Amino acid sequence: MKVKKRLLLLITIAILAIIVGSFNTTILPDKYFNDANLIANDPYNEKGLVGSYSFSMWFYDVLGLNKIPFPLVSLIQLIIIFVIIKRLGIPKNFGKLTLRNSVVWVSLLLFSVYLSMPSKEFINFIYISLICGVLISSRIKLRKKVIFVCLLLLFFSFWFRPYYLLVPFLGIGLYFLSRLEFKSRTVSNIFWGIMIACFFSFSYGFIKGEFMSESSREKLNKRRMGREDSQTMIVSPVETDTAIGEGVGIFYGFFSVNLPLNGLKFFYKPQVVAFVIWQSLMFILLVYFYSKCMRNRQKYRQEEWLFHFVFAYLITQGVFEPDLGSAIKHKLGVFPIIYLAFYFDQNMISEYKKRYKYVLKDKVENH
């Protein structure tokens, strides 16, 4: 049986990722394993069924993955990740050397660094894959897909990651914004989407006394000041304790995690420069594909909602993301939906197809 070139390439990337992942404990600095060690060891007995850290500790404990060496954990998780990617579909042009494919190939290899150990992002990846399963299904009508995805995201926000609560509301907001006539619909959609996030933060601040980024990212980063892992922190250029300051902080955060040119100040750190290039190319391509999708909305009705949810997440990440390093992990945690967005024009998302049940009756002829 002849193996298709695109499948062979995916298998090759998977093997390379597994090889790199198996040597992580010997080549990566200890700081890369801070979360992994905390999740695996659970030093304060915090495991439980609700909350990202608590559930991750419970998950790895129940499956016994916290009792085996990290290289073996890497093997298991990377196999699962690449099987999921295969199940989502391999586009026909996957084997060609293009800018789009190059960004995806690098992303797949990055799993060997960031998702090859006990991590919250691995669980995040699996859950987002379930959402993608809903989006690509041909058994569910578009309206029901949107409802199911919103409900899954809301559940995820209450169960695992609270900041996902913003994503369905922003996604719906971006959909209605896309119905308005703007000169540059894509850029306008993103701008007003960020403004909606600012409005949510202002409302939260009015009720709680602290704005969203002020009470999360800024507060966390102030505690991290001076630590070894604080160099790539995302810190607003102005104080975020006023509405204007919070608005500036959210816009600054959005561009820091999606078009992180400010990271070039770390030109002496090759890994940061590589991140800036990878993340900038990913964002620019996503904006380009979003624009292309919006210009052909009748053809890409299913895919349009996919992009609304992707950019809703990118905007949400701009509100809460504390660090350039964590931004990579969190992007990989939602990579299945980014993967579908990158190949939106490759027929990976199916239209609803009504299924009929036929009852066959034998006709008996009497002679």
MARFI-730465 format. One record per atom (N, C-alpha, C): residue in one letter; x, y, z. Coordinates in steps of 0.02 Angstrom, whole numbers, plus 32768, in hexadecimal, padded with zeros to 4 digits. Example, Ala and Ser with C-alpha at 12.3 -4.5 7.8 and 13.67 -1.06 7.14 Angstrom:
2
a82947EE48186;a82677F1F8186;a82947F5B8186;s82827F908162;s82AC7FCB8165;s82858002818A;
// end
This chain:
367
m802A7FC48000;m800080008000;m802C803F8000;k8020806B7FD0;k804980A77FC9;k803580DC7FFC;v806680F58022;v805981298054;v805C816D8032;k80298196803C;k802881D8801D;k806082048039;k8079822F800E;k80B1825B8021;k80A08285805E;r8063829F8062;r805082CB809A;r804F82A480DC;l8036826580D9;l8035823B8115;l807C82298129;l80A6821980F8;l80EB82088107;l810F82428128;l8101827F8111;l812082BB812F;l810982C48177;l80C882BB8184;l80AE82C181C8;l80CF828D81F6;i80D6825081DD;i80F6821B8205;i813F822D8213;t8161824981E1;t81A7825D81E9;t81AE8294821F;i818182C6821C;i818282FB824E;i817482DE8293;a814582AF8296;a8134829082D7;a8170826B82F3;i8194824682C9;i81CF822182E0;i8205825182F9;l8210828882D4;l824182BA82EA;l822D82D8832D;a81EC82E88334;a81D483058373;a81DE82D483AD;i81D0829483A1;i81D7826283D5;i8221825A83E9;i824E825D83B8;i8295825783C7;i82AC829283F2;v829982CF83DD;v82AB830B8404;v828C83088449;g824C82F6844D;g822982F3848C;g824882C284BE;s8266828D84A4;s8284825A84D0;s82C4827384F1;f82E182A984D5;f831F82C484F2;f831383068516;n82D58318851F;n82C58359853E;n82E583638582;t82E3832F85AA;t82FB833685EF;t8346834285F3;t836A833385BD;t83B2833D85BC;t83C7837D8599;i839B8399856E;i83B083D28546;i838D84148559;l8354840F857A;l832F844C858C;l8341846485D2;p834084A685DE;p834C84C08621;p831684A98652;d832784AA8692;d82F8849286C6;d82B784B986C6;k82B984FA86B4;k827D852386B7;k8246850A8689;y825784E48655;y822584C88628;y81FC8492864A;f821584788681;f81F4844186A3;f81D3845686E5;n81CF849686F2;n81B084AD8731;n816984958737;d814084A18704;d80FB848B8706;d80F6843F8705;a8120841F86DB;a811D83D686D5;a812C83B58718;n815E83CD873C;n816F83B0877D;n813883BC87B0;l811A83F887AE;l80E4840887DC;l80A883DA87D0;i809783CF8790;i805E83A5877F;i806B835C8790;a80A783458781;a80B882FF878D;a80BE82EF87D8;n80DC831D87FD;n80E9830F8844;n80B183238873;d808A8355885F;d8052836E8889;d8068837588D2;p809983A088E1;p80B683A38924;p808683B9895B;y805183DD8948;y802283F5897B;y7FDE83D28979;n7FDD83988956;n7FA0836F8952;n7F648399893A;e7F6C83B88900;e7F3883E588E5;e7F0E83C588AF;k7F18838588A1;k7EF38366886A;k7EA883698876;g7E8383708841;g7E3B83748844;g7E1E837387FE;l7DDD837E87F9;l7DBB837987B8;l7DAB83BC8799;v7DB883F287BE;v7DAA843687A4;v7DE8846187AB;g7DF884878775;g7E3384B28776;g7E6B8492874D;s7E8F84BC8729;s7EC184A186FA;s7EF8847A871D;y7F1484958752;y7F4984718776;y7F2D8433879A;s7EF6843D87BD;s7ED9840687E4;s7EC683CB87B7;f7EA483DA877F;f7E8F83A38753;f7ECB83838732;s7EFD83AC871E;s7F38838F86FE;s7F5B835F872D;m7F608372876D;m7F7F8345879E;m7F57830587A5;w7F15830C87A7;w7EE982D187AC;w7EEF82A5876E;f7EEF82C48734;f7EF382A286F3;f7F32827786EF;y7F6B829586FD;y7FAA827086F7;y7FB1823B872E;d7F9382488768;d7F968217879E;d7F6A81DB8790;v7F2D81E68779;v7EFF81B0876B;v7F1981828733;l7F3681A186FF;l7F51817B86C7;l7F96815E86D6;g7FB48171870E;g7FF581578721;g802E817686FA;l802181AC86D6;l805481CC86AD;l808681F486D8;n807382018716;n80A282258742;n80D481F68764;k80CD81B68755;k80F981848774;k812C81678742;i812A817F8705;i8158816586D2;i8187819E86BC;p81C1818E86A0;p81F181C2868B;p81D381F18656;f81E9822F8658;f81D182608628;f81D9824C85DF;p8211822C85CB;p821882178585;p81DF81E8856F;l81C881BD859D;l81908190858C;l814F81B78587;v814681E885B4;v810C821585B0;v810D8239856D;s814782508559;s815082728519;s8139824684DF;l814F820784DF;l813C81D884AA;l80F181D084A5;i80D181C584DF;i808881BA84E0;i806381F884C8;q8075823284E2;q8050826F84D2;q805A82848489;l8096827E8471;l80A38292842B;l8080826483FA;i807D82248409;i805881F683DE;i800E820B83DB;i7FF182198416;i7FAB822F8419;i7FA1826F83F1;i7FCE829F83FA;i7FC982DF83D7;i7FC982D6838B;f7FF782AD8372;f7FFC82A58329;f7FC38279830E;v7FA9824C8336;v7F6E82268320;v7F328255831A;i7F2C82848348;i7EF582B48345;i7EFC82E08307;i7F3982F882F9;i7F44832082BD;i7F3182F8827F;k7F4482B8827D;k7F31828D8245;k7EE68287823F;r7EC382828277;r7E7A827B8276;r7E5882BB825F;l7E7682F4826E;l7E5983338256;l7E5E8338820A;g7E90831781EE;g7E98831781A6;g7EDC83348191;i7EF78317815C;i7F3683318140;i7F25834F80FC;p7F2C839080F4;p7F1B83B080B4;p7F468396807B;k7F2B8399803F;k7F4E837D8005;k7F91839F7FF7;n7F9583E08008;n7FD384057FFA;n800484058034;f7FF883D98065;f802183D980A2;f806A83C98094;g807783A38060;g80BC838F8051;g80E483C18028;k80C583F98014;k80E8842B7FEC;k810A845F8019;l814384778002;l816884A98028;l814984EE801B;t811F85038049;t80FF85458046;t810785678089;l80FB85A8808B;l810085CC80CA;l80CD85B280FC;r809085A680E5;r805C858B8111;r80718548812F;n8088851A8105;n809C84D9811E;n80D884DD814C;s8107850A813D;s814385118166;s8132852581AD;v8103855481B5;v80ED856981F8;v80CD852F821D;v80A5850781FA;v808484CD8219;v80B88498822B;w80E8848B81FF;w811C8459820F;w8143846C824D;v815684AC8252;v817B84C3828D;v814F84BB82CC;s810F84CC82C6;s80E184C582FF;s80DD847D8317;l80DA844F82E8;l80D6840882FA;l811683F1831E;l814F840B8308;l818E83FA8329;l81928418836F;l817284528378;l8174847383BA;l8150844A83F0;f8124841C83DB;f810483F1840D;f813883C98433;s817083B98413;s81A483928433;s81C583B7846D;v81BD83F9846E;v81DA842284A3;v81A7843384DA;y816B844484C5;y813B846184F4;y81038432850B;l80F383FF84E3;l80BC83D284F6;l80D4838A84FD;s811483818509;s812F833D850E;s813E83298557;m811D83498585;m8126833D85CC;m80E2834885EE;p80DA8335862C;p809B8343864E;p808A838E8649;s8050839E862F;s804083E48624;s7FF483EF861F;k7FE0842B8631;k7F9A843F8629;k7F89844485DF;e7FBA845885B7;e7FAE84658570;e7F9D8426854A;f7FB683ED8561;f7FA583AE8540;f7F5A83A08548;i7F4083AA8584;i7EF983A28590;i7ED283D58568;n7EEB84138566;n7ECD8448853F;n7EC8843484F6;f7EFE841784DB;f7F0184018496;f7ECA83CD8487;i7EC3839D84B4;i7E91836884AA;i7E4A838684AA;y7E3D83B584D8;y7DFA83D384DD;y7DEB83FC849E;i7E1B84248488;i7E11844C844B;i7E06841F840F;s7E2683E4840F;s7E1C83B483D9;s7DD4839C83D7;l7DB583948412;l7D6E83818414;l7D4383B883F4;i7D5483F78402;i7D30842F83E4;i7D39842E8398;c7D75841E8382;c7D82841A833A;c7D5A83E1831B;g7D5283AB8341;g7D2983738329;g7CE18389831A;v7CC883B68344;v7C8583D18338;v7C8583FC82F8;l7CB8842682F1;l7CBB845482B8;l7CC284318275;i7CE683F88272;i7CF083D78232;i7CBA83A38223;s7C8E83978252;s7C5B83638249;s7C2A83758211;s7C18834381EB;s7BE5834B81B7;s7BA0833681D0;r7B9C8322820F;r7B5D830B822C;r7B3983428253;i7B59837B825B;i7B3C83B08284;i7B3283EF825A;k7AF8840E825F;k7AEB844C823B;k7B1584858258;l7B2284B7822F;l7B4E84ED8242;l7B3685108282;r7AF6851E8287;r7ADD854182C2;r7AE985188301;k7ADD84D782FC;k7AE984AB8336;k7B3484A78346;k7B5E84A78312;k7BA684A7831D;k7BBA84E28348;v7BA1851E8336;v7BB3855B835A;v7B9B855683A3;i7B5E853D83AC;i7B43853683F0;i7B6D85058419;f7B7C84CB83FB;f7BA48498841F;f7BE984B38431;v7C0984D58401;v7C4C84F0840E;v7C4A85238447;c7C18854E8446;c7C128581847B;c7C07856084BF;l7BDD852C84C1;l7BD0850984FF;l7C0F84E58518;l7C3484C684EA;l7C7284A384FD;l7CA584D48518;l7CA9850F84FA;l7CD985428512;l7CC4855D8556;l7C838567855F;l7C6A857F85A0;l7C79854B85D7;f7C6B850C85C7;f7C7A84D785F7;f7CC484D58608;f7CEE84DC85D4;f7D3784DB85DE;f7D4E8514860B;s7D2D854D8604;s7D408587862D;s7D2F857C8677;f7CF885598685;f7CE5854D86CB;f7D0B851186E8;w7D1E84E386BC;w7D3F84A686D3;w7D8B84AC86D4;f7DA984CA86A1;f7DF184C58699;f7E1585098695;r7E0185348667;r7E248574865C;r7DF185AC865A;p7DEC85D38690;p7DB986078695;p7DB9863A865D;y7DF4864D8644;y7DF586828612;y7DD6866E85D0;y7DC9862E85C5;y7DA686188588;y7D5E86308587;l7D46864985C0;l7D02866485C3;l7CF7869C8590;l7D2C86C28581;l7D2686F98551;l7D1E86E1850A;v7D3A86A684FA;v7D40869184B4;v7CFD868C8490;p7CCB866884AB;p7C8C86638486;p7C6986A6847C;f7C6D86D284AE;f7C4D871484A7;f7C71873F8473;l7CB3873C8473;l7CD887618441;l7CCD874383FC;g7CC9870183F7;g7CBC86E183B7;g7C7A86F78399;i7C4686F883C3;i7C04870F83AB;i7C068759839A;g7C2A878083C2;g7C3287C783B4;g7C5487D38371;l7C8987AC8362;l7CAC87B38323;l7C7F87A082E8;y7C53877082F3;y7C24875D82BE;y7BF6879782AC;f7BD987B782DF;f7BAC87EF82D1;f7BD2882C82B5;l7C0F883682CD;l7C38886D82B2;l7C4688618268;s7C4E88228254;s7C5F8812820E;s7C24882281E0;r7BE9882C81FD;r7BAE883C81D4;r7BAA888781C4;l7BD388AE81E6;l7BD488F681D9;l7C038906819F;e7BF4893B817C;e7C1D894E8142;e7C56897B8158;f7C9289608156;f7CCF89878163;f7CFB89858125;k7D2589B9811F;k7D5289BC80E6;k7D82898180E7;s7D9D89728120;s7DC989388128;s7DA9890C815E;r7D7F88DD8149;r7D5688B88178;r7D80888F81AA;t7DB588708193;t7DDC884581BF;t7DFF886D81F6;v7E2288A281E3;v7E4588CC8214;v7E1388EC8243;s7DDB89048228;s7DA789238251;s7D8A88F18282;n7D8088B3826A;n7D65887F8296;n7D93887382D1;i7DD4886D82C3;i7E05886182F8;i7E07889C8329;f7E0888DA830D;f7E0B89158338;f7DCE89188366;w7D928911834A;w7D5689168373;w7D4E88DA83A1;g7D6B88A1838C;g7D6C886783B9;g7D95887683F8;i7DCE889783EE;i7DF788AB8428;i7DD288DE8452;m7DAC890A8432;m7D85893B8457;m7D4F89198481;i7D3288E48466;i7D0088BE848D;i7D22889F84CA;a7D5E888584C1;a7D84886A84FA;a7D9188A0852E;c7DA188DC8516;c7DAB89158545;c7D6B8923856B;f7D3289228548;f7CF2892E8569;f7CE488FA859F;f7CF188BA858F;f7CE9888585C2;f7D15889385FE;s7D5388A885F1;s7D8288B68628;s7D6A88F18651;f7D5189268630;f7D3889608655;f7CFC894C8681;s7CD089228665;s7C96890B868B;s7CAC88E186C7;y7CDD88B686BB;y7CF8888C86F1;y7D1788B98727;g7D3C88EC8711;g7D5B891A8740;g7D2889418769;f7CF189538749;f7CBC8978876D;f7C9E894D87A5;i7C99890C8798;i7C7A88DE87C9;i7CAD88C887FE;k7CEA88B687E7;k7D1B88978813;k7D4D88CA8831;g7D5289048812;g7D828935882B;g7DC68931880A;e7DD188FD87E1;e7E1088F687BC;e7DFF88E08775;f7E2388FB8743;f7E1888E786FE;f7E3688A186F3;m7E24888386BA;m7E38883E86AE;m7E83883586A9;s7EA4885B867E;s7EED88518677;s7F11886A86B5;e7EF5889C86D6;e7F1388B68714;e7F138881874A;s7EDC885C8750;s7ED6882C8787;s7EF687E88776;s7F0A87DE8738;s7F27879E8725;s7F7087A7870E;r7F7987BC86D0;r7FBD87C086B5;r7FEA87F086DC;e7FD1882D86E6;e7FFC88608706;e800D884D874E;k7FDB88338772;k7FE7882087B8;k801987E687BD;l801187B5878F;l803F877C878E;l80868793877E;n808C87BE874C;n80CF87D38736;n80F287FF8769;k80CD88248790;k80EC884C87C5;k810B881F87FA;r80EC87E58806;r810887B58836;r814687938819;r814A878F87D6;r8181876C87B6;r81BD879987A8;m81B787D987B4;m81ED880887A6;m822F87F287C6;g826487F3879E;g82A687E287B8;g82B7879987B6;r8285876D87A8;r8293872587A4;r82B487148762;e82D386DA875F;e82F786C58723;e82C886BF86E7;d828986AA86F3;d825A869E86BC;d822F86DC86AD;s8246871786C3;s821C875386BB;s8232877F8681;q8266876B865D;q828187978629;q825187A285EF;t822A876F85DD;t81FD877585A4;t81B5878385B9;m81AC879F85F4;m816987B1860C;m814987E485DE;i810687E285DA;i80E0881485B5;i80C6884785E8;v80E5888185E9;v80D288B58619;v80B988F285F4;s807E89088605;s8061894385E4;s808E898085EC;p809589A985B8;p80BF89E585BE;p80A28A1A85ED;v80628A1285FF;v80428A41862E;v801F8A198664;e80118A38869C;e7FEC8A1786D2;e7FA68A0686BA;t7F8E89CC86CE;t7F4C89B586B7;t7F1689BE86EC;d7F1F89EE8719;d7EED89F9874D;d7EBA8A2D873A;t7EBC8A4586FB;t7E888A7286E1;t7E6D8A5486A1;a7E338A6B868B;a7E148A50864F;a7E418A5A8612;i7E5E8A95860C;i7E8A8AA285D3;i7EC88A7685D6;g7EE58A708612;g7F208A46861B;g7F1089FD860C;e7ED689E68621;e7EC289A18613;e7EB9899685C9;g7E9A89C685A7;g7E9189C1855F;g7ED489BC853B;v7F0389E7854F;v7F4689E68531;v7F6789A2853F;g7F5F898A857C;g7F7D894A8590;g7F6289108567;i7F2189108558;i7F0388DA8531;i7F1B88DC84E9;f7F1D891884CB;f7F38891D8487;f7F8189088485;y7FA7891F84B7;y7FEE890E84BA;y7FF788C284C1;g7FCE88A484EC;g7FD1885C84F7;g7FBF883584B8;f7F8D884D8493;f7F78882B8455;f7FB188288423;f7FD288608418;f8008886283E7;f804788408402;s805088408443;s808B881F8460;s808987D38457;v804D87B58459;v8048876D8452;v803B8757840B;n8025878483DF;n80148771839B;n8042878E8366;l805B87C98372;l808D87E88344;l80C488048370;p80EA87D88391;p811787EC83C8;p8159880A83B1;l8156883F838B;l8193885F8373;l81BB887E83AD;n8198888C83E5;n81BC88A5841F;n81EC8871843C;g81E288328428;g820F87FD843F;g82538800841E;l825A882883E8;l829A882D83C6;l82D0884F83F1;k82BA886F8428;k82EC888C8456;k831788558475;f82FF88168470;f832687DD8489;f834B87BD844E;f836887E68423;f838987CD83E7;f83C3879E83F7;y83DD87A38435;y84148778844A;y83FC87348462;k83B987288461;k839D86E78474;k837D86C78436;p83A086988417;p8386867A83D9;p8340865D83DF;q8330863F841A;q82EF86218422;q82B786558421;v82C58691843C;v829286C6843C;v828886E183F6;v82BF86EB83D1;v82BB8703838C;v829586D18362;a82A28691836C;a827E865D8346;a8234865F8356;f8222866A8396;f81DC867083AA;f81BC86AC8387;v81DF86E58386;v81C487228366;v81B48714831D;i81E186F482FA;i81D786E582B3;i819D86B582AA;w819D867E82D0;w8168864C82CA;w8124866A82DA;q811F868D8313;q80DF86A98328;q80C786DF82F8;s80F4870A82E0;s80E1874082B2;s80C787238271;l80E986F18256;l80D386D18218;l808F86AF8221;m8086868E825A;m8046866D8268;m800D86A08269;f801886D8828B;f7FE4870B8291;f7FD5872C824E;i8009873E8229;i8000875E81E8;i7FD9873081B8;l7FEB86F081B9;l7FC886C1818E;l7F7F86B781A4;l7F7486B581E5;l7F2F86AF81FE;l7F0486EB81E9;v7F21872781EE;v7EFD876381D9;v7EEE875F818E;y7F1F87498167;y7F168743811E;y7EDF8710810E;f7EE186D7812F;f7EAE86A48122;f7E6986BB813A;y7E6786DE8172;y7E2886FA818C;y7E0A872A8159;s7E348755813D;s7E1E8785810A;s7E04876180CC;k7E28872D80B7;k7E138707807C;k7DD186E48089;c7DC986CA80C5;c7D8A86A880D7;c7D5086D980D8;m7D5D871580F3;m7D27874780F8;m7D11876180B3;r7D4087608083;r7D2E87768040;r7D048743801B;n7D0487058034;n7CDE86CF8014;n7CB286AC8048;r7C8B86D5806B;r7C6486BA80A3;r7C318687808F;q7C14868F8054;q7BE2865E803E;q7C01861A8033;k7C3E8619801A;k7C6185DA800E;k7C7B85BC804F;y7C9185E7807D;y7CB185D180BB;y7C8785E180F8;r7C4885CE80F7;r7C1B85DD812F;r7C3285B9816E;q7C46857A8167;q7C5E855381A1;q7CA0857081BB;e7CCD857D818C;e7D108594819F;e7D0F85D981BE;e7CDE860281AC;e7CDA864681C9;e7CD586428215;w7CAB8615822F;w7CA4860F8277;w7CE485F58297;l7D0785CA8273;l7D4885B1828B;l7D7785EC8298;f7D7A861B8268;f7DA786558270;f7D8F868382A8;h7D4E868B82AF;h7D3586B682E5;h7D4C869B8329;f7D4886598332;f7D5E863B8372;f7DAA863F837A;v7DCF86368343;v7E18863B8347;v7E2D8681835E;f7E1186B4833E;f7E2586F8834F;f7E08870E8393;a7DD086F083A6;a7DB686FD83EA;a7DE886E4841D;y7E0786AA840F;y7E3A8690843D;y7E7886BD843C;l7E8E86D38402;l7ECA86FD83FD;l7EC0873E8423;i7E84875A8420;i7E7587988444;i7E75878A848F;t7E57875284A3;t7E55873F84EA;t7E9C87348505;q7EC6871584DD;q7F0B870A84F1;q7F2F874D84FD;g7F1D877F84D6;g7F3A87C184DF;g7F2887E38520;v7EF187CC853E;v7EDB87E8857E;v7F0087C885B8;f7F0B878685B4;f7F23876185EE;f7F6B874785EA;e7F86874185AD;e7FC8872085A6;e7FFF874685CA;p8024872485F8;p805687488620;p809C874A8602;d80AA871E85D1;d80EF871485BE;d80F486FB8576;l8129870D8553;l813386F5850E;l813D86A9850D;g815E868E853F;g816886468542;g81288620854B;s80FF8636857A;s80BE86148585;s8090861D854A;a809A86538523;a8070865E84E8;a8079862684B6;i80B6860C84B0;i80C285D48481;i809B85978498;k80A2858684D9;k8080854B84F3;k8035854F84E9;h8019858A84F7;h7FD0859284F2;h7FB9859184AA;k7FE285AA847B;k7FD185A58435;k7FCF855B841F;l800085348437;l800284ED8425;l7FC884C88445;g7FB084E0847E;g7F7784C1849F;g7F3784C88477;v7F3384FA844B;v7EF885038420;v7F0984F783D7;f7F4284D583CB;f7F5984CD8387;f7F2884A98359;p7F0184798371;p7ED284588342;p7EA58489831D;i7E8C84BC833E;i7E5F84EB831D;i7E87851B82F0;i7EC4852B8304;i7EF0855382D8;i7F02852B829A;y7F0E84EB82A2;y7F1E84BE826B;y7EE584BE8237;l7EA884B9824F;l7E6E84BB8221;l7E6984FE81FE;a7E7885348223;a7E7585778205;a7EA9857F81CE;f7EE4856381D9;f7F1A856881A8;f7F0885468167;y7EDF8512816C;y7ECC84ED8130;y7E8084F38123;f7E66852E812F;f7E1E85398129;f7E04852D80E2;d7E30853580B1;d7E1B852E806B;d7E2A84E9804E;q7E3784B9807A;q7E4884758064;q7E1184428072;n7DD3845B807A;n7D9984308084;n7D9F840180BF;m7DBB841B80F6;m7DC383F28132;m7D8683F78160;i7D5C842A8154;i7D1F8433817C;i7CE484218150;s7CBB83F38167;s7C8583D9813D;s7C4483FF8147;e7C1F84078111;e7BDB84228115;e7BAD83EB8131;y7B758401814C;y7B4483D28167;y7B2783A9812E;k7B2683678138;k7B09833B8106;k7AD283138127;k7A95831C810E;k7A5D82F8812B;k7A6282AF811A;r7A578285814A;r7A5C823D813F;r7A17821E813E;y7A0D81F4810E;y79CD81D28106;y79D581898118;k79A1816E8136;k79A081278146;k797181048115;y798C80D480F5;y796480AF80C4;y7953806A80E0;v7914805880D8;v78FE801680ED;v78F47FED80AE;l791A7FB980A7;l79157F8F806B;l78E27F578078;k78B67F54804A;k78827F208050;k78897EF08016;d78887EB28025;d788B7E807FF0;d78467E767FD3;k78447E777F93;k78057E6D7F71;k78017E247F5B;v77CF7E047F74;v77C77DBD7F63;v77937DB67F2D;e77A77D997EF8;e77797D907EC0;e775A7D4B7EC5;n77197D4C7EC1;n76F67D0C7EC2;n76EA7CF57E7A;h76FC7CBB7E6D;h76F27C9F7E29;h76B97C6D7E2C;
// end
